[in-house]
Amino acid sequence: MPIRALAPQLIDQIAAGEVVERPASVVKELVENSLDAGASRIEVEVDQGGLRLIRVRDNGQGIAGTELPLAVARHATSKIASLEDLERVATLGFRGEALPSIASVSRLSIQSRVPSDEHGWRMDLEGGAGQGPEPGPHPPGTTVTVRDLFYNTPARRKFMRTERTELGHVDRLVRRLALSRFSAGFRLVSNQRAVFDLPEAIDEAARLRRVAEVCGAAFAEQTLLIEHAASDLSLQGWAGLPTFSRSQGDLQYFFINGRMIRDRLVTHALKQAYRDVLFHGRHPAYVLFLEMDPALVDVNAHPTKHEVRFRDGRSVHGFLTSAVERALAGTRAGASAPAPMSVAHPAPKEPPGESPSGSAGGWQPRQSPMPLGGGAAVAETYSRLTAGDPAESPEVPGADSPPLGYALAHLRGIYVLAQNAAGLVVVDAHAAHERITYERMKAQFDAGGLERQPLLVPVSLRVSAGEAELAEEHASEFRKLGFDIQRRGPDAIVIREVPAALAGSDSESLVRDVLSDLRETGASRRIESRIHELLATMACHGSIRAHRQLTVPEMNALLRDMEATERSGQCNHGRPTWTQLSLDELDRLFLRGQ
């Protein structure tokens, strides 16, 4: 078959296949153009999930009438002008392919006006072909209307899903874009009905409300504020508490310089940060924003611009892991206890004769004393229940009481019951003590360093040439972690020493896994994780066993240790160690005030 040049229309449609996957892809490109134009208000309107109509309006800087033909010309853009600009892209779009690709598979109309012009301009295209712009009325900003998407590529249209499915993709996309720019308001309309309307979020409270609108109120109520900077990197946003984990990674939003990305290095770094506090198989939730020098990240790595390449991926990986780990380390039990939620039902009525007065943070009985019937026998029984050693009597929490309060009882040798200013605290004694012991052992181990043990018979490994180079390059780091690894030839390494704590373990597999991590992400914490697994096992066996009855002083000591220990809200396996039941929740259980 002879080689021949493709027709321009066919070239455009092939290029459109890379950019325009479905209606949500069109919305993404148009909204990103609006954000690059400095818009503070963006409205997205769709019909039939976007297949019949997509319209994006903004109040940005607009496009001059003389430049409208260039706006729909391939490889024409105002975002970059030189190779230096390409190496430090600061805008969301830059290739000059989106509008021509969309125009080639739809009926497209552009109306725009720059603020300095007296009137706007309009340009209509069908299948990529159209006439020059014409004057017409339009407010400052731009409106792009896309009709009959894929009308001229029926085979592509057959792959579209139902209207509901396509609308769902558009909805999720616009919400994600709304998280990337708090300074802009977003409105989504489907079939002439408003789906949501998000105003500008200027202050911190408004930003958190938008996060709650997009990610749910439960996420906003159970997050940690992240603010960390080092060198040329700055990380801000919200990381979900370990107790707010997900069965899948569907609530993970990460932005680099305002660009929404999905990157394996970033995902791995954040997974590592949560490795010590999440239950097996659970996924963290987060909304995080990384700011860095645009010259240090390549956004021109994929047609969708979702994947990026870092100039120094290892430092970015370490920075992200360290920043989130530091925030999670501060989640001590009691410190992050949510305030009691207000409820819609009326407040409980005070029984006659009961005074509502009491200390500001303390608890007062809400029911007047019941007369005891049954004579002396009942009175004697009651006196035995209430009698006890004064030293063992529980303290009554006041306004200045500790976060976890004071112990009341040890239920079946498993759960510690305590009362604090908010209500009832329930603690899994074994799980809590396991975390406390584990953190102490980690601190002691880190303070003493990693002791190495020479192998009687060194272990030789056959690896790839690239892995051998990595082992040689990172030999000093392996040594810090207790391994002495030397290169022996182009595709061979030898292990001469291993960490004493891991003596007898499968060091060969561990080293191979570490080299695999180094090849993929530029960093690895497998050795540290393996050592921590060993310490966690030791802590588990050395902790309070179930059904061992604790005294009140022992229970109070455990509560104080929990308040002082990092990550004490979860055990070593990621399970929660405590929970809080407010007085309002207890009232609802017993239908009080209803």
C-alpha positions in Angstrom: 0.0 0.0 0.0 1.5 3.3 -1.0 2.3 6.0 1.5 0.1 9.1 1.2 -0.7 12.3 3.2 -3.8 12.3 5.3 -6.6 14.8 4.6 -6.6 17.7 7.1 -10.1 16.8 8.4 -9.0 13.2 9.1 -5.9 14.6 10.9 -8.1 16.8 13.1 -10.4 13.9 13.9 -7.5 11.6 14.9 -6.1 14.4 17.1 -9.6 14.8 18.6 -9.6 11.2 19.6 -6.7 12.0 22.0 -8.3 15.1 23.5 -12.0 14.5 23.3 -12.9 11.2 24.9 -16.4 12.0 26.1 -18.5 15.2 26.9 -16.6 15.6 30.2 -13.3 15.9 28.2 -14.8 18.9 26.3 -16.0 20.5 29.6 -12.5 20.1 31.1 -10.8 21.8 28.2 -13.3 24.7 28.0 -13.4 25.3 31.8 -9.6 25.2 32.0 -9.5 27.9 29.2 -11.9 30.0 31.3 -9.6 29.7 34.4 -6.6 30.6 32.3 -8.5 33.7 31.2 -8.9 34.8 34.8 -12.6 34.1 35.1 -14.2 34.6 38.6 -17.5 33.1 37.5 -18.0 30.0 35.3 -21.3 28.4 34.2 -21.5 25.0 32.6 -24.7 24.0 30.9 -25.3 20.6 29.3 -28.2 18.8 27.6 -28.5 15.0 27.3 -25.3 14.5 29.3 -23.4 16.8 27.0 -24.0 14.9 23.7 -26.7 17.4 22.5 -25.3 20.6 24.1 -22.3 21.9 26.1 -22.1 25.6 26.9 -19.5 27.2 29.0 -19.8 30.9 30.0 -17.2 32.9 31.8 -16.4 36.5 32.7 -12.7 36.3 31.8 -10.6 38.6 29.7 -12.2 37.5 26.5 -10.8 37.0 23.0 -10.4 39.9 20.5 -12.4 39.5 17.3 -9.2 39.5 15.1 -7.9 36.5 17.2 -11.0 34.3 17.0 -9.8 32.5 13.8 -6.5 31.7 15.5 -8.3 30.4 18.6 -9.7 27.5 16.5 -6.5 27.0 14.5 -4.3 24.0 15.4 -1.2 24.8 17.4 -2.1 28.4 18.0 -2.1 29.6 21.6 -1.5 32.7 23.8 -0.1 30.5 26.7 3.4 29.9 25.5 5.7 31.5 22.9 9.1 29.8 23.3 10.9 26.7 24.5 11.6 28.5 27.8 7.9 29.0 28.3 7.3 25.3 27.6 9.8 24.3 30.3 8.0 26.3 33.0 4.3 26.1 32.1 2.1 28.0 34.6 -1.2 27.7 32.8 -3.6 24.8 32.6 -3.7 24.8 28.7 -0.7 25.4 26.5 -0.8 23.1 23.4 -3.3 24.9 21.3 -5.2 21.7 20.4 -8.4 21.7 22.4 -10.6 24.1 20.5 -9.7 22.8 17.0 -10.1 19.2 18.2 -13.5 19.9 19.6 -14.6 21.9 16.5 -13.7 19.0 14.2 -16.2 16.6 15.9 -19.1 19.1 16.7 -21.0 22.2 15.7 -19.1 24.9 17.6 -19.9 28.5 18.3 -17.6 31.1 20.1 -18.9 34.4 21.3 -16.4 36.7 23.1 -15.7 40.2 24.1 -12.7 41.9 25.6 -13.6 44.5 28.2 -12.1 47.4 26.1 -14.3 46.6 23.1 -17.8 48.2 22.6 -19.3 44.9 21.3 -18.4 41.2 21.1 -17.6 38.9 18.2 -19.1 35.6 17.1 -17.7 32.7 15.0 -19.5 29.5 14.0 -17.9 26.3 12.8 -19.2 22.9 11.7 -16.9 20.0 11.5 -13.9 22.4 11.9 -14.9 24.6 8.9 -16.4 28.1 9.3 -16.5 31.7 8.3 -14.7 34.7 9.7 -16.0 36.4 12.9 -19.0 38.7 12.9 -19.9 41.4 15.4 -22.6 40.7 17.9 -23.8 41.6 21.4 -22.0 39.9 24.3 -20.9 40.9 27.8 -17.2 40.9 28.7 -16.0 37.3 28.7 -16.4 34.2 26.5 -19.2 31.8 25.7 -18.4 28.5 23.9 -21.3 26.4 22.7 -20.7 22.8 21.5 -23.7 21.1 19.8 -24.2 17.5 18.5 -20.8 16.2 19.8 -19.5 13.4 17.5 -22.3 14.0 14.9 -19.8 13.3 12.1 -18.1 10.3 13.8 -21.1 8.0 14.5 -18.9 5.1 15.4 -17.4 7.2 18.3 -20.9 8.2 19.4 -21.9 4.6 19.8 -19.4 4.2 22.6 -21.0 6.9 24.7 -22.9 5.7 27.9 -26.3 6.7 29.1 -27.2 10.3 29.7 -27.1 9.8 33.5 -23.6 8.3 33.3 -22.2 11.1 31.1 -23.7 13.7 33.3 -22.1 12.0 36.3 -18.7 12.3 34.7 -19.3 16.0 34.0 -20.6 16.6 37.5 -17.5 15.0 39.1 -15.2 16.9 36.8 -16.6 20.3 37.5 -16.5 19.7 41.2 -12.9 18.7 41.0 -12.1 21.8 39.0 -14.0 23.9 41.6 -11.6 22.6 44.2 -8.6 23.8 42.2 -9.8 27.5 42.2 -11.5 28.7 45.3 -11.4 32.3 43.8 -13.9 31.4 41.1 -17.6 30.5 41.4 -19.0 27.5 39.5 -22.5 26.6 38.4 -23.6 23.4 36.7 -27.0 23.2 34.8 -28.3 20.0 33.2 -31.4 20.0 31.0 -32.2 23.6 32.2 -32.1 22.6 35.9 -29.4 23.7 38.3 -27.3 20.8 39.7 -25.2 23.0 42.0 -24.1 26.6 42.4 -20.8 27.2 44.3 -20.0 30.9 45.1 -16.5 32.2 45.4 -14.7 31.0 48.5 -12.6 33.9 49.8 -11.9 33.0 53.4 -10.9 29.7 55.2 -14.5 29.0 56.3 -15.8 29.4 52.8 -13.1 27.1 51.4 -14.0 24.4 53.9 -17.7 24.8 53.0 -16.8 24.2 49.3 -14.7 21.2 50.3 -17.8 19.9 52.2 -20.0 20.5 49.2 -17.7 18.5 46.9 -16.4 15.8 49.3 -19.2 15.6 51.8 -19.8 17.1 55.2 -18.4 14.0 57.0 -15.0 14.6 55.3 -14.9 18.2 56.2 -15.6 17.4 59.8 -12.9 14.7 60.0 -9.9 16.3 58.4 -6.5 17.7 59.4 -5.4 21.0 58.1 -2.1 20.6 56.3 0.3 23.6 56.0 4.0 22.7 55.4 6.8 24.3 53.4 10.4 23.3 52.8 12.8 24.7 50.2 10.9 25.3 47.0 7.9 23.1 47.9 4.7 24.1 49.8 1.9 21.8 50.7 -1.6 22.9 51.8 -5.0 21.4 52.1 -6.9 18.8 54.1 -6.0 15.2 54.9 -8.7 12.9 56.2 -8.3 11.4 59.7 -7.4 7.7 59.7 -10.8 6.9 61.1 -12.3 8.5 57.9 -10.9 6.0 55.5 -12.5 4.6 52.3 -12.9 1.2 50.7 -11.4 2.6 47.5 -9.4 5.7 46.5 -12.4 7.7 45.2 -11.9 10.7 47.5 -8.3 11.7 46.6 -7.8 15.1 45.0 -4.3 16.3 44.4 -3.3 19.5 42.6 0.1 20.8 41.5 0.2 24.6 40.9 -3.6 24.5 40.5 -3.5 21.6 38.0 -5.5 18.4 38.8 -3.3 15.4 38.5 -3.2 11.6 39.1 0.4 10.5 39.6 1.8 7.2 40.8 4.6 8.9 42.7 2.3 11.2 44.6 -0.2 8.3 45.3 2.6 6.2 46.6 4.0 8.9 48.8 0.7 9.6 50.5 0.0 5.9 50.9 3.3 5.7 52.7 2.3 8.5 55.0 -0.8 6.7 56.1 0.8 3.2 56.3 1.0 3.1 60.1 -2.5 4.3 60.9 -4.8 2.7 58.2 -6.6 -0.6 58.5 -5.6 -3.2 55.9 -7.1 -2.5 52.5 -8.4 0.9 53.4 -7.6 4.1 51.4 -7.0 7.6 52.7 -9.0 10.7 51.7 -7.4 14.0 51.0 -7.6 17.4 49.2 -4.1 18.6 48.8 -2.4 21.4 46.9 1.3 21.3 46.1 3.0 24.6 45.0 6.4 24.4 43.4 8.6 26.0 40.7 7.0 25.2 37.3 10.5 24.5 36.0 10.8 21.5 38.4 7.8 19.7 37.0 7.0 18.6 33.4 3.3 18.8 32.6 3.8 18.0 29.0 4.0 14.2 29.6 0.5 13.0 28.5 -2.2 14.3 26.2 -4.7 14.5 29.1 -2.1 16.4 31.2 -3.1 14.3 34.2 0.4 12.7 34.5 3.5 14.7 35.3 7.2 14.2 35.6 9.3 15.7 38.4 12.9 16.8 38.0 13.7 15.4 41.4 10.9 12.9 42.2 12.7 11.6 45.2 12.7 14.9 47.1 9.0 15.4 46.2 8.2 11.9 47.4 10.0 12.5 50.7 8.5 15.9 51.2 4.9 14.7 50.7 5.4 11.7 53.0 7.0 13.7 55.7 4.5 16.6 55.6 1.4 14.3 56.0 3.2 12.0 58.5 3.9 15.0 60.7 0.3 16.1 60.6 -1.0 12.6 61.4 1.5 12.2 64.2 -0.3 14.9 66.1 -3.6 13.0 66.1 -3.5 12.0 69.7 -6.5 10.4 71.3 -8.8 13.1 72.7 -7.1 16.0 70.9 -9.2 15.6 67.7 -12.5 14.6 69.3 -15.3 16.3 67.4 -17.5 18.7 69.2 -21.0 17.4 69.9 -23.3 17.9 66.9 -26.4 19.9 67.3 -29.7 18.1 66.6 -32.9 19.2 65.2 -35.2 17.9 67.9 -36.1 20.0 70.9 -33.9 20.1 74.0 -34.8 17.8 76.8 -37.2 19.3 79.3 -36.0 19.5 82.9 -38.2 17.5 85.3 -40.0 19.5 88.0 -37.8 20.2 90.9 -34.5 19.8 89.1 -32.1 22.8 88.8 -30.5 23.2 85.3 -27.5 24.9 86.8 -24.1 23.3 86.9 -20.5 23.8 86.0 -19.7 24.9 82.5 -18.0 21.8 81.4 -19.4 19.3 83.8 -22.3 17.0 83.8 -25.4 17.2 85.9 -28.1 14.6 86.3 -31.1 15.3 84.1 -33.5 13.2 86.1 -34.6 13.8 89.7 -33.8 11.0 92.2 -36.2 8.1 92.3 -37.5 7.0 95.7 -36.3 3.5 96.6 -39.1 1.1 97.4 -38.8 -2.3 99.0 -37.7 -1.4 102.5 -34.4 -2.2 104.2 -33.3 -5.0 101.8 -33.2 -2.7 98.8 -31.5 0.0 100.7 -28.8 -2.4 101.9 -28.3 -3.6 98.3 -28.0 -0.1 97.0 -25.5 0.8 99.7 -23.3 -2.1 98.8 -23.3 -1.0 95.1 -22.3 2.5 96.0 -19.8 1.7 98.7 -16.1 1.5 97.8 -12.6 2.6 98.4 -12.5 6.4 98.2 -9.2 6.1 96.4 -10.9 4.1 93.7 -13.9 6.5 93.2 -14.0 8.1 89.8 -13.3 11.8 89.5 -16.0 14.1 88.1 -14.9 15.9 85.0 -15.0 19.6 84.9 -14.2 22.3 82.4 -10.5 21.8 82.9 -10.6 18.0 82.9 -8.3 16.0 80.5 -9.7 15.3 77.0 -10.4 11.6 77.7 -11.7 12.3 81.2 -11.6 9.9 84.1 -12.1 6.2 84.2 -15.3 4.7 85.5 -15.0 0.9 84.9 -13.3 -1.8 82.9 -16.1 -3.6 81.0 -15.4 -7.4 80.8 -11.7 -6.7 80.9 -11.8 -5.3 77.4 -13.3 -1.8 77.2 -12.4 1.1 79.5 -15.4 3.3 80.2 -14.6 7.0 81.1 -16.5 10.2 81.5 -15.3 13.5 80.1 -16.9 16.9 79.7 -18.6 15.8 76.5 -20.1 12.6 77.7 -18.9 8.9 77.6 -15.6 7.7 76.3 -15.1 4.0 75.4 -11.5 2.8 75.0 -10.2 -0.6 73.7 -7.5 -1.1 76.3 -5.4 -3.6 74.4 -5.5 -1.6 71.2 -4.6 1.6 73.0 -1.8 0.1 75.0 -0.5 -1.6 71.8 -0.1 1.8 70.1 1.6 3.3 73.2 4.1 0.5 73.4 4.7 0.5 69.7 5.5 4.2 69.6 7.8 3.9 72.6 9.7 1.0 70.9 10.0 3.0 67.7 11.5 6.0 69.5 14.0 3.8 71.4 14.9 1.9 68.2 15.5 5.2 66.3 17.5 6.7 69.1 19.8 3.7 69.1 20.2 3.4 65.4 20.0 0.3 63.3 22.5 -2.4 64.3 24.0 -4.5 61.5 24.7 -8.2 61.7 27.3 -9.7 59.3 26.1 -12.7 57.3 28.2 -15.9 57.8 27.6 -16.6 54.1 27.0 -13.4 51.9 24.0 -13.6 49.7 24.6 -13.0 46.0 21.8 -11.7 43.8 21.4 -11.6 40.0 19.6 -8.4 39.1 19.2 -6.2 36.0 22.0 -3.7 35.1 19.7 -0.8 36.1 19.0 -2.4 39.5 22.7 -3.0 40.1 23.4 0.7 39.3 20.7 1.7 41.8 22.1 -0.5 44.5 25.6 1.0 43.9 24.2 4.6 43.8 22.2 4.1 47.0 24.8 2.0 48.9 25.2 4.6 51.6 21.5 4.8 52.3 21.2 1.0 52.5 24.0 1.2 55.0 22.1 3.7 57.2 19.2 1.2 57.2 21.4 -1.7 58.3 22.3 -3.3 54.9 25.8 -3.6 53.5 25.3 -4.1 49.7 28.1 -4.1 47.2 28.1 -4.4 43.4 29.8 -7.4 41.9 29.7 -7.1 38.1 27.3 -5.5 35.7 24.2 -7.5 36.8 25.1 -8.8 40.3 25.1 -7.5 43.9 26.1 -9.1 47.2 24.5 -8.6 50.6 27.1 -8.8 53.4 25.3 -7.4 56.4 21.6 -7.1 57.3 19.8 -5.2 60.2 20.1 -7.2 63.4 16.3 -6.9 63.9 15.7 -8.6 60.6 18.2 -11.4 61.0 16.7 -14.6 59.7 14.1 -12.9 57.5 14.0 -13.1 53.7 16.6 -10.3 53.0 16.8 -11.2 49.3 13.2 -10.5 48.6 13.3 -7.3 50.7 16.3 -5.9 48.8 14.6 -6.7 45.5 11.4 -4.9 46.6 13.4 -1.9 47.7 15.2 -1.8 44.3 11.9 -2.0 42.6 10.6 1.0 44.6 13.7 3.0 43.8 13.3 2.3 40.1 9.6 3.3 40.1 9.5 6.3 42.6 13.0 7.1 43.4 12.5 6.3 47.1 11.7 3.4 49.3 10.8 2.8 53.0 10.4 -0.9 52.8 13.2 -1.6 55.2 11.9 0.8 57.7 8.4 -0.6 57.3 9.6 -4.2 57.7 11.4 -3.2 61.0 8.3 -1.4 62.2 6.2 -4.5 61.4 8.5 -6.5 63.7 8.2 -3.9 66.4 4.5 -3.8 66.0 4.3 -7.6 66.6 6.5 -7.3 69.7 4.3 -4.4 71.0 1.2 -6.5 70.4 2.5 -9.4 72.4 3.7 -7.1 75.2 0.5 -5.2 75.6 -2.4 -5.6 78.0 -4.2 -8.8 77.2 -7.9 -9.1 77.0 -9.8 -10.0 80.3 -7.1 -8.7 82.5 -9.0 -6.4 84.9 -7.4 -3.0 85.4 -7.8 -0.8 88.5 -9.1 2.8 88.3 -5.5 4.2 88.7 -4.3 1.9 85.9 -7.1 2.9 83.6 -6.5 6.6 84.3 -2.7 6.1 83.6 -3.6 4.5 80.3 -5.9 7.5 79.3 -3.1 10.0 80.1 -0.6 7.9 78.1 -3.1 8.0 75.1 -3.4 11.7 75.3 0.4 12.1 75.2 1.2 9.5 72.5 1.3 10.2 68.7 -1.2 8.4 66.5 -2.9 7.0 69.6 -6.3 7.2 67.9 -5.5 4.0 66.0 -3.8 0.8 66.9 -0.8 -0.6 65.0 -3.2 -2.3 62.5 -5.3 0.9 61.8 -8.3 0.0 64.0 -9.7 2.8 66.2 -8.7 2.7 69.9 -11.4 4.9 71.3 -14.8 6.5 70.6 -16.8 9.3 72.1 -20.6 9.3 72.9 -21.9 12.7 73.6 -24.7 13.4 76.1 -27.0 14.3 73.1 -26.3 10.9 71.5 -27.0 9.1 74.8 -30.2 11.1 75.2 -31.3 9.9 71.7 -30.6 6.3 72.6 -33.1 6.5 75.5 -35.5 8.9 73.7 -35.1 11.6 76.4 -36.7 14.9 75.5 -38.8 13.4 72.8 
